[in-house]
């Protein structure tokens, strides 16, 4: 298993609700999604491959939590098999219909909030991080 960028406690803080059953598995799969989206991103890391800049580590954490939050909201268990919507209700939020959008260029569909967290930190694939 690869690097996991967030803990169940951080996920609970992000969503404002207790971490779901299987949170560790969801976070691991979301971290894989983040890694896939950043395959050609360049940023400083230590000998273990962990980011050395606090804002980069925070962006990876936030993107991972946003990815899990989005997967839960869309009814996906992190496998991608659920597609995007059909009919999902969470509290006062209700989504319906099904997206037929093509997969992202990275082969993984990122949650909009996850993509924004990565862009804000300058983690755009193919662009060298501002040292």
KACOR-V376973 format. One record per helix or strand of 3 or more residues. SS is the DSSP state (~ for helix, > for strand). FROM is the first residue (numbers start at 0). TO is the last residue. Records with the same first field share a line. If there is no record, write none. Layout:
SS: FROM-TO / FROM-TO
//
This chain:
~: 7-14 / 22-36 / 53-72 / 111-119
>: 86-89 / 92-95
//
